[in-house]
């Protein structure tokens, strides 16, 4: 079973190599690594997708990494999405290839591209907010939040972290059960992709209105 490890480490040459060595010695096999964030304080946050050898406990991976100077394990959990990380560029390619349903495609890719458990798209109506699109694991009811920029949201469940991204009269809400908390860089990336999906959809609609056969 794959696991996803989020680790904070010094942003200097050799740091990632030390982490990789520690993971290997503790019984983990790294499948993929993605840099999630780099800070002004000289640290980096990486997501590491790994397979754990039979009989190895995740705690041993955490312990091995935590013994390294300047390294902090933010979070580790099972990763049900499979054996790869889905990069933002792949999301862009997918929504660009299907402009008429860019938002639907983007929402469907949220779990694998941002390692979340679920996502919904809410629309504000005269009768209140309604869910207009959702991923398979999404709850039947999600609260509306008045936002003017991507932001973390309060959750009634202490084991759930949420963020929301406004887009016109609609709102994306995505959730992670058990964490980790959404980083500023993740909020910025999600917001960028949502805005890009809107631009792609509007361009396709405009081309269709002008009678462009390619639209």
C-alpha positions in Angstrom: 0.0 0.0 0.0 1.5 3.4 -0.9 1.9 6.0 1.7 2.2 9.8 1.3 4.7 11.5 3.5 4.9 15.3 3.8 8.2 16.5 5.2 9.8 19.8 6.0 13.5 20.0 5.5 16.3 22.6 5.0 16.4 23.9 1.4 20.1 23.2 0.9 21.9 20.7 -1.3 22.0 17.2 0.1 19.0 17.5 2.4 16.6 15.5 0.2 19.3 12.9 -0.3 19.7 12.4 3.5 15.9 12.1 3.8 15.8 9.5 1.0 18.6 7.5 2.6 16.8 7.5 6.0 13.5 6.4 4.4 15.3 3.6 2.6 17.1 2.4 5.7 13.8 2.3 7.6 12.1 0.1 5.0 10.6 2.6 2.6 10.9 2.7 -1.2 10.4 6.1 -2.8 8.2 6.2 -5.9 7.9 10.0 -6.5 8.7 13.3 -4.9 7.0 16.7 -5.4 8.2 20.0 -4.0 5.1 21.6 -2.4 6.5 24.8 -1.0 9.8 26.8 -0.5 9.8 29.4 2.3 11.8 32.6 2.8 13.2 31.0 6.0 15.2 28.6 3.9 13.1 25.5 4.2 11.2 23.3 1.7 8.1 21.2 2.1 8.0 18.0 0.0 5.4 15.3 -0.6 7.1 11.9 -0.9 5.1 9.0 -2.3 6.5 5.7 -1.0 5.9 2.0 -0.6 6.6 0.5 2.8 8.0 -3.0 3.0 5.8 -5.7 4.6 6.1 -5.6 8.3 7.4 -2.1 8.4 5.4 0.4 10.4 5.0 4.1 9.2 6.2 5.2 12.7 9.7 3.8 11.8 9.8 6.1 8.7 8.7 9.1 10.8 11.3 8.3 13.5 14.1 7.9 10.9 13.3 11.2 9.2 12.9 13.1 12.5 16.4 12.1 13.7 17.9 14.2 10.9 18.9 17.8 11.8 16.3 20.4 10.6 13.9 17.7 9.3 10.3 17.6 10.5 7.6 15.1 9.4 4.4 17.1 8.9 2.1 14.2 8.1 2.0 10.6 6.9 -0.9 8.5 5.8 -2.0 5.8 3.3 -2.3 7.1 -0.2 -5.2 5.4 -2.0 -4.8 7.3 -5.3 -2.2 4.8 -6.6 1.5 4.8 -7.5 2.1 8.3 -8.8 1.6 12.0 -8.1 -0.5 14.0 -10.5 1.3 17.2 -11.4 -0.3 20.6 -12.1 0.8 20.4 -15.7 -1.1 17.3 -16.2 -4.2 19.0 -14.8 -3.8 21.9 -17.2 -3.4 19.5 -20.2 -6.6 17.7 -19.1 -8.8 20.8 -18.7 -7.4 22.3 -21.9 -8.3 19.2 -23.8 -11.9 19.4 -22.6 -12.7 23.1 -22.4 -16.5 22.7 -22.3 -16.2 20.8 -19.0 -13.0 22.3 -17.6 -14.4 22.8 -14.1 -15.9 19.3 -13.9 -12.5 17.8 -15.0 -10.6 20.0 -12.6 -12.8 19.0 -9.6 -12.5 15.3 -10.5 -8.7 15.6 -10.5 -8.5 17.4 -7.1 -8.1 14.2 -5.0 -5.0 13.0 -7.0 -3.5 16.4 -7.8 -3.8 17.9 -4.3 -4.0 14.8 -2.2 -7.5 15.6 -0.8 -10.3 13.2 0.0 -13.1 15.1 -1.7 -14.2 18.2 -3.5 -17.5 20.0 -4.3 -18.6 22.9 -6.4 -21.3 25.0 -4.7 -23.5 27.6 -6.5 -25.3 30.4 -4.7 -29.0 30.5 -5.6 -32.0 32.5 -4.4 -32.9 29.5 -2.3 -29.4 29.1 -0.8 -26.3 27.3 -1.9 -26.6 24.0 -3.8 -24.0 21.4 -4.8 -23.7 21.4 -8.6 -20.7 19.0 -8.9 -18.9 16.7 -6.5 -16.3 13.9 -6.3 -17.4 10.4 -5.3 -16.4 10.7 -1.6 -17.9 14.2 -1.0 -20.5 14.7 1.7 -24.1 15.4 0.7 -24.1 18.8 2.5 -21.3 21.4 2.6 -21.5 24.8 4.1 -21.2 28.0 2.0 -18.4 30.5 2.8 -18.3 34.1 1.6 -14.8 34.4 0.2 -13.0 36.8 -2.2 -9.8 34.7 -2.4 -8.7 31.2 -1.7 -8.7 30.5 2.0 -8.7 27.9 4.7 -12.1 27.1 6.2 -13.2 26.1 9.7 -14.5 22.6 9.9 -16.9 21.3 12.5 -15.0 18.0 12.5 -11.6 18.4 14.2 -10.2 15.6 12.0 -11.1 17.5 8.8 -9.2 20.4 7.1 -10.9 22.4 4.5 -10.2 25.2 2.0 -12.4 27.2 -0.3 -11.9 28.9 -3.7 -14.5 31.4 -5.0 -15.2 31.6 -8.7 -18.1 34.0 -9.6 -21.3 32.8 -8.0 -19.7 29.5 -7.2 -17.4 28.1 -4.6 -15.0 25.2 -4.6 -14.6 23.4 -1.3 -12.1 20.6 -0.8 -11.4 18.6 2.2 -8.7 16.4 3.7 -9.4 14.0 6.5 -6.6 13.8 9.1 -4.6 16.7 7.5 -2.2 18.1 6.7 -3.4 21.7 6.8 -3.4 23.5 3.4 -0.2 25.5 2.8 -0.3 29.0 1.3 1.3 27.6 -1.9 -1.4 25.0 -2.2 -4.1 27.7 -1.9 -2.4 29.7 -4.6 -2.1 26.7 -6.9 -5.7 25.7 -6.5 -6.8 29.2 -7.0 -4.7 29.5 -10.2 -6.2 26.3 -11.7 -9.8 27.3 -10.8 -9.2 30.7 -12.5 -7.6 28.9 -15.5 -10.6 26.6 -15.8 -12.9 29.6 -15.9 -10.8 31.3 -18.6 -10.8 28.1 -20.7 -14.5 27.7 -20.4 -15.2 31.3 -21.3 -12.9 31.2 -24.3 -14.7 28.0 -25.6 -18.1 29.6 -25.1 -17.0 32.7 -26.9 -15.6 30.7 -29.8 -18.8 28.7 -30.0 -20.9 31.9 -30.1 -18.8 33.1 -33.0 -19.4 29.8 -34.9 -15.8 28.5 -34.6 -16.0 24.9 -35.7 -13.1 24.0 -33.4 -15.0 25.1 -30.3 
